[in-house]
Amino acid sequence: MSGTIILNLYEQKVQTDEIIRIDCTKTFMHPGGDTITSITIQPEAAGSTFTVTNDKFLDFAYSTTGSKTITVTLNHSSGSITKTDTITVVSES
């Protein structure tokens, strides 16, 4: 069995240094025996990865502009599932 990652970004465009919430609180495993071992969020490609298994969200602020790819990975007892989304970060105008 597998699970489903539900990734909510409340805004698709943010400013640098603006705190946003990367929300995976509705992520779940389908019934059938597998259990979640960890949930990780990588706010941008080649950046740090944060384990958010208990809270299932990450409050984060980007320091640089551009299109950022957010990667969420759900690790479970028989494998893993990954989902990506993008957000645009702009400088203050």
N, C-alpha and C positions, 0 to 999 in steps of 0.2 A: 504494500500500500504506500501511498505517498501523501503529500500535503499540498497546501496552497499558500503561496505568499501573497498577501494583500498589502500593497505598498501605497500609502497615501502621502502625497505632497500637496499641502494646502495652497501652495503658490508655485507657479512654473517659472517665475522670474523674481529674483531677489537682488538686493544690493550687497556689496561687499560688507563684511562685518555685521550683517543683519542675522540675528539668530533665527533659524528655522527648525521645524520639527520634522524629522524623517520618521514616519509613523508606520509600524508594522503590527500594531496591537491586534488586528483581526486575523493575523496569520494562524493557521491551524493544521493539524494532522487529520487525515481521513480516518474513520474508525477501522480497526483491524489489527492493532497490535504494535505498530511502530510508535516510537516516542521521540519527542524533540530532544536532541542532545545539546544543541546550541543554535542561536541565531546571531549572525554577524552582519554589520553594515559597514560598507566601504564608501564614504561620501564622495570620493573621486578616484578615478583610475590611477593606479600606482601610488595611492595615498595610504594612510593608516587604516586599519580595520578595527572596529569596535565590537565587542561581544555585548549583546543586549538581550540575552535570553530571558531574564526576569521581567524587565520593563517593556521590552519590544519596541522601544523608540529611542531616537538619538536627537538631542538638541545640538545644533552645529552651526558655525558661522564660517563662511568662505572668506579667505583673505585675498584671493585673486579673482579676476573676471574671466568670463568664458563659459562655454558649455561644459557642464560637469556631468559625468556618468556616475550614477549611484548604483551600487551593487549590493543586493541583499541575498544572503545565503542561509537557507534552512537546512541544518544538518540533523539527520534523524538516524534511528537505529539500523536502517538498511541502505543508507546513501545520503544524497544531498540534492537540493533543488536551488536554483539561482534565478533571480529576477533582476532586471535592470530598468532604470528610468533616467531621464535627463532633466536637468534644471539649468536655467540660464542665470549667470551672475553678472551684474552690471555695476559700474562705478556710480557713485552718487552724481546726479546731474543738477 
